[in-house]
């Protein structure tokens, strides 16, 4: 006890206080996280720039072009965990926006294969444009869960179903067909694939446009 207030009581007051801070409105949340998200995208763009405009070996006409590509590719893939970590941070910020401000409380037809009525935490995420017939709210949900809990041996039903649908979408692509296998070749963060390849968030403006459509409309 401190000054007549129990530790439990103080903790609850802290929770209520944080809810008041976070629960303003979606526009304020996006404005107050903008500076951080812009900086994150600067970092992501640094990694993406390593191979941007570089001639791939299949199109190279000179050996020095092949050598140059291989050197940069080694550097790029060496940074893959760093890039995935930054992309995971973007998904976490996006997740909280939907978690706090989504107005959806039902499972639309396009989400019924991914979410069951008992998956109450996922229902607010059944929103947004479709990517491979998956609402992007659910891609954010699944990507954030896999990023934050990638050491886990299993995930909830919506997360698993989203990744299975993404695997199916690339079934005939020999260079990407296993990208969304959660334990192949090892347990790895998938956030970079989701942010850059599926959501197509290459910069802050891309991210912002989607987030406004999800929580500000």
Beta strands, then each sheet from edge to edge (+ up, - down):
strand 1: 130-131
strand 2: 134-135
sheet 1: 1+ 2-
end
